[in-house]
């Protein structure tokens, strides 16, 4: 049983119990009214959406801020097949690699089509930034002639254009300590090659993360939207208080 089937069953059971006291028609109406939407409503100016993208072989998060500024956090792919019977199924299907699924999803919900304002990798593991050694479909990721592989962000960039990369270790990868493990060194070299390619193709800029900075990820799509973000933030703090 899938999670969706479980919740649909729970809603149906609730409707049956309600019907005993209020009648079948009113119970059905209540169940329909409380049922979750099948899809997230399209983004609108002034709203803040967080899309948690699960592929079974890595996690990605796509942010659409109130003005339409966008951020893709992580875009990984790793060798789920090595876990055999314990592997989480690749979703929505193993017919495409994770980077392509993520890119296709982003283009479907992104108000700016294929243009993403910010990209960021949270840490240097294969399931967060792709891998040159394995992919979800099998061993031996396909190399590009420029030195990096079609995996994770590299594969997603075939369909997406990124304006700025925010990188926790840029440019020397020695803060707070040097990247020294074998996998980390390989992935850093891979991402550097990808940055160089995107800088040449799209004008990508790369910037080291500045903890606590309020001017590193900023609204980029209009002063009216800036005001909506400020107002929404104020309301959030008032609600929390």
GUBADO-843668 format. One record per residue (C-alpha): x, y, z; residue in three letters. Coordinates in Angstrom, 3 decimals, always signed. Example, Ala and Ser with C-alpha at 12.3 -4.5 7.8 and 13.67 -1.06 7.14 Angstrom:
<sites>
<site c1="+12.300" c2="-4.500" c3="+7.800" residuo="ALA"/>
<site c1="+13.670" c2="-1.060" c3="+7.140" residuo="SER"/>
</sites>
This chain:
<sites>
<site c1="+0.000" c2="+0.000" c3="+0.000" residuo="UNK"/>
<site c1="+1.315" c2="+3.453" c3="-0.922" residuo="UNK"/>
<site c1="+1.132" c2="+6.464" c3="+1.378" residuo="UNK"/>
<site c1="-1.482" c2="+8.033" c3="-0.886" residuo="UNK"/>
<site c1="-3.618" c2="+4.879" c3="-0.744" residuo="UNK"/>
<site c1="-3.289" c2="+4.826" c3="+3.050" residuo="UNK"/>
<site c1="-4.541" c2="+8.374" c3="+3.439" residuo="UNK"/>
<site c1="-7.305" c2="+7.857" c3="+0.903" residuo="UNK"/>
<site c1="-8.395" c2="+4.841" c3="+2.914" residuo="UNK"/>
<site c1="-8.298" c2="+6.841" c3="+6.133" residuo="UNK"/>
<site c1="-10.460" c2="+9.532" c3="+4.585" residuo="UNK"/>
<site c1="-12.905" c2="+6.885" c3="+3.397" residuo="UNK"/>
<site c1="-13.070" c2="+5.302" c3="+6.866" residuo="UNK"/>
<site c1="-13.729" c2="+8.697" c3="+8.416" residuo="UNK"/>
<site c1="-16.554" c2="+9.232" c3="+5.971" residuo="UNK"/>
<site c1="-18.186" c2="+5.927" c3="+6.986" residuo="UNK"/>
<site c1="-18.145" c2="+6.792" c3="+10.685" residuo="UNK"/>
<site c1="-19.521" c2="+10.250" c3="+10.015" residuo="UNK"/>
<site c1="-22.282" c2="+8.769" c3="+7.888" residuo="UNK"/>
<site c1="-23.590" c2="+6.851" c3="+10.882" residuo="UNK"/>
<site c1="-24.556" c2="+10.082" c3="+12.599" residuo="UNK"/>
<site c1="-24.999" c2="+12.643" c3="+9.862" residuo="UNK"/>
<site c1="-25.932" c2="+10.764" c3="+6.706" residuo="UNK"/>
<site c1="-23.886" c2="+9.503" c3="+3.791" residuo="UNK"/>
<site c1="-24.215" c2="+12.598" c3="+1.628" residuo="UNK"/>
<site c1="-22.890" c2="+15.019" c3="+4.236" residuo="UNK"/>
<site c1="-20.064" c2="+12.618" c3="+5.120" residuo="UNK"/>
<site c1="-18.963" c2="+12.383" c3="+1.504" residuo="UNK"/>
<site c1="-19.041" c2="+16.182" c3="+1.173" residuo="UNK"/>
<site c1="-16.901" c2="+16.560" c3="+4.308" residuo="UNK"/>
<site c1="-14.382" c2="+13.986" c3="+3.086" residuo="UNK"/>
<site c1="-14.035" c2="+15.697" c3="-0.279" residuo="UNK"/>
<site c1="-13.652" c2="+19.115" c3="+1.340" residuo="UNK"/>
<site c1="-10.873" c2="+17.885" c3="+3.651" residuo="UNK"/>
<site c1="-9.020" c2="+15.751" c3="+1.112" residuo="UNK"/>
<site c1="-5.551" c2="+17.026" c3="+0.164" residuo="UNK"/>
<site c1="-5.081" c2="+18.494" c3="-3.302" residuo="UNK"/>
<site c1="-3.462" c2="+16.169" c3="-5.826" residuo="UNK"/>
<site c1="-1.010" c2="+18.882" c3="-6.892" residuo="UNK"/>
<site c1="+0.429" c2="+22.030" c3="-5.341" residuo="UNK"/>
<site c1="-1.345" c2="+25.146" c3="-6.676" residuo="UNK"/>
<site c1="+0.674" c2="+27.157" c3="-9.211" residuo="UNK"/>
<site c1="+2.962" c2="+29.753" c3="-7.675" residuo="UNK"/>
<site c1="+1.589" c2="+33.309" c3="-7.474" residuo="UNK"/>
<site c1="+3.370" c2="+36.560" c3="-6.649" residuo="UNK"/>
<site c1="+3.464" c2="+37.066" c3="-2.889" residuo="UNK"/>
<site c1="+3.484" c2="+33.376" c3="-1.998" residuo="UNK"/>
<site c1="+6.438" c2="+31.319" c3="-0.789" residuo="UNK"/>
<site c1="+6.687" c2="+27.718" c3="-1.968" residuo="UNK"/>
<site c1="+9.094" c2="+24.960" c3="-0.891" residuo="UNK"/>
<site c1="+9.124" c2="+21.914" c3="-3.170" residuo="UNK"/>
<site c1="+10.680" c2="+18.802" c3="-1.615" residuo="UNK"/>
<site c1="+11.756" c2="+16.676" c3="-4.588" residuo="UNK"/>
<site c1="+12.258" c2="+13.008" c3="-3.770" residuo="UNK"/>
<site c1="+13.765" c2="+10.739" c3="-6.425" residuo="UNK"/>
<site c1="+14.660" c2="+7.797" c3="-4.207" residuo="UNK"/>
<site c1="+18.382" c2="+8.264" c3="-4.946" residuo="UNK"/>
<site c1="+18.934" c2="+11.749" c3="-3.536" residuo="UNK"/>
<site c1="+17.037" c2="+14.732" c3="-2.192" residuo="UNK"/>
<site c1="+16.529" c2="+18.163" c3="-3.744" residuo="UNK"/>
<site c1="+14.639" c2="+21.223" c3="-2.553" residuo="UNK"/>
<site c1="+13.355" c2="+23.936" c3="-4.872" residuo="UNK"/>
<site c1="+12.412" c2="+27.299" c3="-3.344" residuo="UNK"/>
<site c1="+10.198" c2="+29.892" c3="-5.035" residuo="UNK"/>
<site c1="+10.314" c2="+33.097" c3="-3.001" residuo="UNK"/>
<site c1="+7.434" c2="+35.624" c3="-2.921" residuo="UNK"/>
<site c1="+8.851" c2="+37.717" c3="-5.768" residuo="UNK"/>
<site c1="+9.685" c2="+34.736" c3="-8.008" residuo="UNK"/>
<site c1="+13.363" c2="+34.421" c3="-7.063" residuo="UNK"/>
<site c1="+14.351" c2="+30.737" c3="-7.130" residuo="UNK"/>
<site c1="+16.896" c2="+28.464" c3="-5.448" residuo="UNK"/>
<site c1="+17.699" c2="+24.792" c3="-6.104" residuo="UNK"/>
<site c1="+19.313" c2="+23.243" c3="-3.029" residuo="UNK"/>
<site c1="+21.042" c2="+19.940" c3="-3.829" residuo="UNK"/>
<site c1="+20.545" c2="+17.745" c3="-6.876" residuo="UNK"/>
<site c1="+22.080" c2="+14.364" c3="-6.239" residuo="UNK"/>
<site c1="+22.179" c2="+10.875" c3="-7.645" residuo="UNK"/>
<site c1="+23.798" c2="+7.847" c3="-6.052" residuo="UNK"/>
<site c1="+23.970" c2="+4.096" c3="-6.495" residuo="UNK"/>
<site c1="+20.734" c2="+3.011" c3="-4.845" residuo="UNK"/>
<site c1="+20.961" c2="-0.300" c3="-6.674" residuo="UNK"/>
<site c1="+23.896" c2="-1.348" c3="-4.476" residuo="UNK"/>
<site c1="+21.426" c2="-1.627" c3="-1.585" residuo="UNK"/>
<site c1="+19.590" c2="-4.363" c3="-3.501" residuo="UNK"/>
<site c1="+16.385" c2="-5.380" c3="-1.682" residuo="UNK"/>
<site c1="+16.843" c2="-2.557" c3="+0.860" residuo="UNK"/>
<site c1="+16.955" c2="+0.128" c3="-1.824" residuo="UNK"/>
<site c1="+14.302" c2="+2.833" c3="-1.938" residuo="UNK"/>
<site c1="+12.663" c2="+2.644" c3="-5.396" residuo="UNK"/>
<site c1="+13.825" c2="+5.258" c3="-7.901" residuo="UNK"/>
<site c1="+10.857" c2="+7.551" c3="-8.521" residuo="UNK"/>
<site c1="+8.878" c2="+8.477" c3="-10.460" residuo="UNK"/>
<site c1="+10.586" c2="+5.704" c3="-12.473" residuo="UNK"/>
<site c1="+14.102" c2="+4.437" c3="-13.244" residuo="UNK"/>
<site c1="+13.682" c2="+5.411" c3="-16.897" residuo="UNK"/>
<site c1="+15.593" c2="+8.661" c3="-16.309" residuo="UNK"/>
<site c1="+18.420" c2="+9.642" c3="-13.958" residuo="UNK"/>
<site c1="+17.680" c2="+11.808" c3="-10.951" residuo="UNK"/>
<site c1="+19.195" c2="+15.003" c3="-12.360" residuo="UNK"/>
<site c1="+16.869" c2="+14.880" c3="-15.335" residuo="UNK"/>
<site c1="+13.792" c2="+14.188" c3="-13.199" residuo="UNK"/>
<site c1="+14.669" c2="+17.150" c3="-10.973" residuo="UNK"/>
<site c1="+15.193" c2="+19.459" c3="-13.962" residuo="UNK"/>
<site c1="+11.906" c2="+18.406" c3="-15.563" residuo="UNK"/>
<site c1="+10.045" c2="+19.061" c3="-12.319" residuo="UNK"/>
<site c1="+11.689" c2="+22.455" c3="-11.790" residuo="UNK"/>
<site c1="+10.801" c2="+23.579" c3="-15.306" residuo="UNK"/>
<site c1="+7.185" c2="+22.569" c3="-14.708" residuo="UNK"/>
<site c1="+6.742" c2="+24.680" c3="-11.537" residuo="UNK"/>
<site c1="+9.328" c2="+27.432" c3="-12.088" residuo="UNK"/>
<site c1="+7.805" c2="+30.847" c3="-12.933" residuo="UNK"/>
<site c1="+11.025" c2="+31.603" c3="-14.847" residuo="UNK"/>
<site c1="+10.977" c2="+28.469" c3="-17.055" residuo="UNK"/>
<site c1="+14.560" c2="+27.130" c3="-17.236" residuo="UNK"/>
<site c1="+16.231" c2="+30.018" c3="-15.380" residuo="UNK"/>
<site c1="+17.157" c2="+29.360" c3="-11.725" residuo="UNK"/>
<site c1="+18.615" c2="+32.266" c3="-9.773" residuo="UNK"/>
<site c1="+20.631" c2="+30.312" c3="-7.186" residuo="UNK"/>
<site c1="+22.085" c2="+26.817" c3="-6.866" residuo="UNK"/>
<site c1="+23.649" c2="+25.387" c3="-3.719" residuo="UNK"/>
<site c1="+25.058" c2="+22.074" c3="-2.519" residuo="UNK"/>
<site c1="+24.637" c2="+21.563" c3="+1.214" residuo="UNK"/>
<site c1="+27.620" c2="+19.194" c3="+1.579" residuo="UNK"/>
<site c1="+30.005" c2="+17.049" c3="-0.410" residuo="UNK"/>
<site c1="+28.303" c2="+13.674" c3="-0.669" residuo="UNK"/>
<site c1="+27.336" c2="+11.929" c3="-3.897" residuo="UNK"/>
<site c1="+23.624" c2="+12.022" c3="-3.049" residuo="UNK"/>
<site c1="+23.763" c2="+15.814" c3="-2.817" residuo="UNK"/>
<site c1="+25.932" c2="+16.847" c3="-5.739" residuo="UNK"/>
<site c1="+26.045" c2="+13.817" c3="-8.016" residuo="UNK"/>
<site c1="+28.903" c2="+11.425" c3="-8.501" residuo="UNK"/>
<site c1="+31.441" c2="+10.617" c3="-11.223" residuo="UNK"/>
<site c1="+31.576" c2="+6.966" c3="-10.111" residuo="UNK"/>
<site c1="+27.997" c2="+5.691" c3="-9.859" residuo="UNK"/>
<site c1="+24.494" c2="+6.639" c3="-10.873" residuo="UNK"/>
<site c1="+21.148" c2="+5.250" c3="-9.827" residuo="UNK"/>
<site c1="+20.826" c2="+3.180" c3="-12.993" residuo="UNK"/>
<site c1="+24.150" c2="+1.372" c3="-12.729" residuo="UNK"/>
<site c1="+27.937" c2="+1.691" c3="-12.552" residuo="UNK"/>
<site c1="+30.035" c2="+3.993" c3="-14.687" residuo="UNK"/>
<site c1="+28.641" c2="+7.507" c3="-15.091" residuo="UNK"/>
<site c1="+29.049" c2="+8.864" c3="-18.612" residuo="UNK"/>
<site c1="+31.860" c2="+11.414" c3="-18.886" residuo="UNK"/>
<site c1="+31.637" c2="+14.709" c3="-20.714" residuo="UNK"/>
<site c1="+34.643" c2="+15.845" c3="-22.722" residuo="UNK"/>
<site c1="+35.129" c2="+18.842" c3="-20.441" residuo="UNK"/>
<site c1="+35.909" c2="+16.620" c3="-17.446" residuo="UNK"/>
<site c1="+32.755" c2="+16.283" c3="-15.371" residuo="UNK"/>
<site c1="+29.890" c2="+13.821" c3="-15.505" residuo="UNK"/>
<site c1="+26.230" c2="+13.800" c3="-16.405" residuo="UNK"/>
<site c1="+25.021" c2="+13.302" c3="-12.850" residuo="UNK"/>
<site c1="+23.219" c2="+15.462" c3="-10.305" residuo="UNK"/>
<site c1="+23.606" c2="+19.172" c3="-11.018" residuo="UNK"/>
<site c1="+25.640" c2="+18.363" c3="-14.133" residuo="UNK"/>
<site c1="+22.740" c2="+16.501" c3="-15.687" residuo="UNK"/>
<site c1="+20.149" c2="+19.022" c3="-14.487" residuo="UNK"/>
<site c1="+22.128" c2="+21.823" c3="-16.123" residuo="UNK"/>
<site c1="+21.338" c2="+20.322" c3="-19.522" residuo="UNK"/>
<site c1="+17.825" c2="+21.683" c3="-19.030" residuo="UNK"/>
<site c1="+18.363" c2="+24.463" c3="-16.483" residuo="UNK"/>
<site c1="+20.405" c2="+27.683" c3="-16.479" residuo="UNK"/>
<site c1="+21.843" c2="+28.871" c3="-13.164" residuo="UNK"/>
<site c1="+22.821" c2="+32.468" c3="-12.409" residuo="UNK"/>
<site c1="+24.766" c2="+32.085" c3="-9.147" residuo="UNK"/>
<site c1="+26.248" c2="+29.188" c3="-7.175" residuo="UNK"/>
<site c1="+26.582" c2="+29.536" c3="-3.417" residuo="UNK"/>
<site c1="+29.295" c2="+27.179" c3="-2.205" residuo="UNK"/>
<site c1="+30.270" c2="+26.506" c3="+1.417" residuo="UNK"/>
<site c1="+33.929" c2="+25.818" c3="+0.556" residuo="UNK"/>
<site c1="+34.673" c2="+28.093" c3="-2.370" residuo="UNK"/>
<site c1="+37.349" c2="+28.592" c3="-3.635" residuo="UNK"/>
<site c1="+39.925" c2="+26.645" c3="-1.566" residuo="UNK"/>
<site c1="+37.701" c2="+24.158" c3="+0.304" residuo="UNK"/>
<site c1="+39.689" c2="+24.487" c3="+3.516" residuo="UNK"/>
<site c1="+37.036" c2="+26.033" c3="+5.779" residuo="UNK"/>
<site c1="+36.348" c2="+24.969" c3="+8.484" residuo="UNK"/>
<site c1="+38.793" c2="+22.160" c3="+7.652" residuo="UNK"/>
<site c1="+40.314" c2="+21.094" c3="+4.327" residuo="UNK"/>
<site c1="+38.371" c2="+18.598" c3="+2.240" residuo="UNK"/>
<site c1="+40.631" c2="+15.563" c3="+2.521" residuo="UNK"/>
<site c1="+38.591" c2="+12.399" c3="+2.059" residuo="UNK"/>
<site c1="+38.808" c2="+10.746" c3="-1.334" residuo="UNK"/>
<site c1="+35.142" c2="+11.148" c3="-2.257" residuo="UNK"/>
<site c1="+35.097" c2="+14.812" c3="-1.230" residuo="UNK"/>
<site c1="+38.193" c2="+15.665" c3="-3.289" residuo="UNK"/>
<site c1="+36.690" c2="+13.965" c3="-6.344" residuo="UNK"/>
<site c1="+33.338" c2="+15.700" c3="-5.972" residuo="UNK"/>
<site c1="+34.924" c2="+19.112" c3="-5.437" residuo="UNK"/>
<site c1="+36.956" c2="+18.680" c3="-8.627" residuo="UNK"/>
<site c1="+33.798" c2="+17.631" c3="-10.456" residuo="UNK"/>
<site c1="+31.820" c2="+20.643" c3="-9.245" residuo="UNK"/>
<site c1="+34.644" c2="+23.023" c3="-10.137" residuo="UNK"/>
<site c1="+34.574" c2="+21.693" c3="-13.693" residuo="UNK"/>
<site c1="+30.808" c2="+22.167" c3="-13.754" residuo="UNK"/>
<site c1="+31.096" c2="+25.740" c3="-12.448" residuo="UNK"/>
<site c1="+33.653" c2="+26.540" c3="-15.155" residuo="UNK"/>
<site c1="+31.366" c2="+25.126" c3="-17.854" residuo="UNK"/>
<site c1="+28.317" c2="+27.058" c3="-16.599" residuo="UNK"/>
<site c1="+30.347" c2="+30.259" c3="-16.216" residuo="UNK"/>
<site c1="+31.324" c2="+30.030" c3="-19.863" residuo="UNK"/>
<site c1="+27.877" c2="+28.990" c3="-21.100" residuo="UNK"/>
<site c1="+25.547" c2="+31.043" c3="-18.887" residuo="UNK"/>
<site c1="+27.723" c2="+33.576" c3="-17.066" residuo="UNK"/>
<site c1="+27.430" c2="+31.722" c3="-13.741" residuo="UNK"/>
<site c1="+29.117" c2="+33.358" c3="-10.773" residuo="UNK"/>
<site c1="+30.280" c2="+31.441" c3="-7.686" residuo="UNK"/>
<site c1="+30.290" c2="+32.869" c3="-4.179" residuo="UNK"/>
<site c1="+31.331" c2="+31.451" c3="-0.819" residuo="UNK"/>
<site c1="+28.484" c2="+31.193" c3="+1.665" residuo="UNK"/>
<site c1="+28.435" c2="+33.955" c3="+4.285" residuo="UNK"/>
<site c1="+26.680" c2="+32.691" c3="+7.393" residuo="UNK"/>
<site c1="+24.015" c2="+35.086" c3="+8.647" residuo="UNK"/>
<site c1="+24.286" c2="+37.366" c3="+5.610" residuo="UNK"/>
<site c1="+21.070" c2="+39.122" c3="+4.609" residuo="UNK"/>
<site c1="+22.322" c2="+40.265" c3="+1.211" residuo="UNK"/>
<site c1="+23.477" c2="+36.971" c3="-0.306" residuo="UNK"/>
<site c1="+20.142" c2="+35.471" c3="-1.330" residuo="UNK"/>
<site c1="+17.926" c2="+38.432" c3="-2.149" residuo="UNK"/>
<site c1="+14.739" c2="+39.168" c3="-4.142" residuo="UNK"/>
<site c1="+15.690" c2="+39.706" c3="-7.772" residuo="UNK"/>
<site c1="+12.392" c2="+40.316" c3="-9.510" residuo="UNK"/>
<site c1="+11.019" c2="+43.733" c3="-8.588" residuo="UNK"/>
<site c1="+10.532" c2="+46.243" c3="-5.767" residuo="UNK"/>
<site c1="+6.847" c2="+45.410" c3="-5.320" residuo="UNK"/>
<site c1="+7.799" c2="+41.813" c3="-4.667" residuo="UNK"/>
<site c1="+10.489" c2="+42.940" c3="-2.202" residuo="UNK"/>
<site c1="+7.775" c2="+44.656" c3="-0.177" residuo="UNK"/>
<site c1="+5.565" c2="+41.555" c3="-0.241" residuo="UNK"/>
<site c1="+8.458" c2="+39.497" c3="+1.124" residuo="UNK"/>
<site c1="+9.024" c2="+41.992" c3="+3.922" residuo="UNK"/>
<site c1="+5.343" c2="+41.997" c3="+4.878" residuo="UNK"/>
<site c1="+5.111" c2="+38.199" c3="+4.807" residuo="UNK"/>
<site c1="+8.189" c2="+37.952" c3="+6.998" residuo="UNK"/>
<site c1="+6.692" c2="+40.403" c3="+9.505" residuo="UNK"/>
<site c1="+3.479" c2="+38.410" c3="+9.679" residuo="UNK"/>
<site c1="+5.453" c2="+35.227" c3="+10.240" residuo="UNK"/>
<site c1="+7.260" c2="+36.677" c3="+13.248" residuo="UNK"/>
<site c1="+4.049" c2="+38.092" c3="+14.695" residuo="UNK"/>
<site c1="+2.367" c2="+34.709" c3="+14.346" residuo="UNK"/>
<site c1="+5.263" c2="+32.915" c3="+15.993" residuo="UNK"/>
<site c1="+5.267" c2="+35.370" c3="+18.896" residuo="UNK"/>
</sites>
